[in-house]
């Protein structure tokens, strides 16, 4: 069993940005819902940092999308 490659930061960043905008949320409001500071959210959306697994699960739950759609470069977000 080989390891799966990590998602490309820019691809993940683009998905996180699209997810937030698709929910029509500001960074401060989305950060509040996720329990993180909005400037941290900005770092994720610009690809400067990557969220941990628990935070990715929170993103997926917030948007009601499978977490696989966030982390798999071959899957897009629904309606994105």
Phi and psi restraints in degrees (value plus and minus 20) as a CYANA .aco file:
   2 UNK   PHI    -107.5   -67.5
   2 UNK   PSI     140.8   180.8
   3 UNK   PHI     -98.1   -58.1
   3 UNK   PSI     122.5   162.5
   4 UNK   PHI     -98.3   -58.3
   4 UNK   PSI     121.7   161.7
   5 UNK   PHI     -86.4   -46.4
   5 UNK   PSI     126.7   166.7
   6 UNK   PHI     -89.3   -49.3
   6 UNK   PSI     130.5   170.5
   7 UNK   PHI     -83.9   -43.9
   7 UNK   PSI     128.0   168.0
   8 UNK   PHI     -89.4   -49.4
   8 UNK   PSI     109.6   149.6
   9 UNK   PHI     -75.1   -35.1
   9 UNK   PSI     -62.0   -22.0
  10 UNK   PHI     -87.4   -47.4
  10 UNK   PSI     -57.2   -17.2
  11 UNK   PHI     -85.0   -45.0
  11 UNK   PSI     -65.6   -25.6
  12 UNK   PHI     -83.4   -43.4
  12 UNK   PSI     -63.7   -23.7
  13 UNK   PHI     -78.2   -38.2
  13 UNK   PSI     -64.0   -24.0
  14 UNK   PHI     -83.6   -43.6
  14 UNK   PSI     -58.2   -18.2
  15 UNK   PHI     -87.4   -47.4
  15 UNK   PSI     -61.1   -21.1
  16 UNK   PHI     -85.4   -45.4
  16 UNK   PSI     -59.5   -19.5
  17 UNK   PHI     -85.0   -45.0
  17 UNK   PSI     -66.3   -26.3
  18 UNK   PHI     -82.7   -42.7
  18 UNK   PSI     -58.5   -18.5
  19 UNK   PHI     -82.2   -42.2
  19 UNK   PSI     -68.2   -28.2
  20 UNK   PHI     -83.9   -43.9
  20 UNK   PSI     -65.4   -25.4
  21 UNK   PHI     -86.5   -46.5
  21 UNK   PSI     -55.4   -15.4
  22 UNK   PHI     -84.2   -44.2
  22 UNK   PSI     -47.9    -7.9
  23 UNK   PHI    -106.6   -66.6
  23 UNK   PSI     -22.1    17.9
  24 UNK   PHI      37.6    77.6
  24 UNK   PSI      25.8    65.8
  25 UNK   PHI    -132.5   -92.5
  25 UNK   PSI     121.9   161.9
  26 UNK   PHI     -96.3   -56.3
  26 UNK   PSI     143.7   183.7
  27 UNK   PHI     -80.9   -40.9
  27 UNK   PSI     -65.0   -25.0
  28 UNK   PHI     -79.8   -39.8
  28 UNK   PSI     -62.4   -22.4
  29 UNK   PHI     -87.4   -47.4
  29 UNK   PSI     -64.1   -24.1
  30 UNK   PHI     -83.0   -43.0
  30 UNK   PSI     -63.6   -23.6
  31 UNK   PHI     -78.6   -38.6
  31 UNK   PSI     -61.0   -21.0
  32 UNK   PHI     -82.4   -42.4
  32 UNK   PSI     -65.0   -25.0
  33 UNK   PHI     -85.1   -45.1
  33 UNK   PSI     -52.0   -12.0
  34 UNK   PHI    -108.4   -68.4
  34 UNK   PSI     -31.5     8.5
  35 UNK   PHI      58.8    98.8
  35 UNK   PSI       9.2    49.2
  36 UNK   PHI    -151.5  -111.5
  36 UNK   PSI     141.4   181.4
  37 UNK   PHI     -91.0   -51.0
  37 UNK   PSI     124.7   164.7
  38 UNK   PHI     -83.2   -43.2
  38 UNK   PSI     -50.3   -10.3
  39 UNK   PHI     -88.4   -48.4
  39 UNK   PSI     -48.1    -8.1
  40 UNK   PHI     -89.9   -49.9
  40 UNK   PSI     -61.4   -21.4
  41 UNK   PHI     -78.7   -38.7
  41 UNK   PSI     -61.3   -21.3
  42 UNK   PHI     -80.1   -40.1
  42 UNK   PSI     -60.0   -20.0
  43 UNK   PHI     -83.5   -43.5
  43 UNK   PSI     -57.7   -17.7
  44 UNK   PHI     -87.1   -47.1
  44 UNK   PSI     -63.1   -23.1
  45 UNK   PHI     -90.2   -50.2
  45 UNK   PSI     -43.0    -3.0
  46 UNK   PHI    -115.2   -75.2
  46 UNK   PSI     -21.1    18.9
  47 UNK   PHI      58.2    98.2
  47 UNK   PSI      -4.2    35.8
  48 UNK   PHI    -102.4   -62.4
  48 UNK   PSI     -45.0    -5.0
  49 UNK   PHI    -160.1  -120.1
  49 UNK   PSI     140.2   180.2
  50 UNK   PHI    -136.1   -96.1
  50 UNK   PSI     114.5   154.5
  51 UNK   PHI     -90.6   -50.6
  51 UNK   PSI     132.4   172.4
  52 UNK   PHI     -96.3   -56.3
  52 UNK   PSI     153.7   193.7
  53 UNK   PHI     -80.7   -40.7
  53 UNK   PSI     -62.4   -22.4
  54 UNK   PHI     -83.2   -43.2
  54 UNK   PSI     -58.8   -18.8
  55 UNK   PHI     -90.3   -50.3
  55 UNK   PSI     -56.7   -16.7
  56 UNK   PHI     -81.4   -41.4
  56 UNK   PSI     -58.7   -18.7
  57 UNK   PHI     -83.4   -43.4
  57 UNK   PSI     -59.4   -19.4
  58 UNK   PHI     -84.6   -44.6
  58 UNK   PSI     -63.8   -23.8
  59 UNK   PHI     -76.2   -36.2
  59 UNK   PSI     -69.2   -29.2
  60 UNK   PHI     -81.7   -41.7
  60 UNK   PSI     -62.7   -22.7
  61 UNK   PHI     -85.0   -45.0
  61 UNK   PSI     -62.0   -22.0
  62 UNK   PHI     -79.1   -39.1
  62 UNK   PSI     -62.5   -22.5
  63 UNK   PHI    -111.2   -71.2
  63 UNK   PSI     -25.4    14.6
  64 UNK   PHI      37.1    77.1
  64 UNK   PSI      27.1    67.1
  65 UNK   PHI    -145.0  -105.0
  65 UNK   PSI     133.6   173.6
  66 UNK   PHI     -85.2   -45.2
  66 UNK   PSI     118.8   158.8
  67 UNK   PHI     -80.0   -40.0
  67 UNK   PSI     -47.6    -7.6
  68 UNK   PHI     -79.2   -39.2
  68 UNK   PSI     -52.7   -12.7
  69 UNK   PHI     -87.5   -47.5
  69 UNK   PSI     -45.2    -5.2
  70 UNK   PHI     -99.8   -59.8
  70 UNK   PSI     -60.8   -20.8
  71 UNK   PHI    -115.8   -75.8
  71 UNK   PSI     -35.7     4.3
  72 UNK   PHI    -116.4   -76.4
  72 UNK   PSI      98.1   138.1
  73 UNK   PHI     -84.5   -44.5
  73 UNK   PSI     -39.1     0.9
  74 UNK   PHI    -107.4   -67.4
  74 UNK   PSI     -24.5    15.5
  75 UNK   PHI    -136.1   -96.1
  75 UNK   PSI     117.3   157.3
  76 UNK   PHI    -120.1   -80.1
  76 UNK   PSI     146.5   186.5
  77 UNK   PHI     -94.4   -54.4
  77 UNK   PSI     122.5   162.5
  78 UNK   PHI     -80.9   -40.9
  78 UNK   PSI     118.5   158.5
  79 UNK   PHI      41.0    81.0
  79 UNK   PSI       7.0    47.0
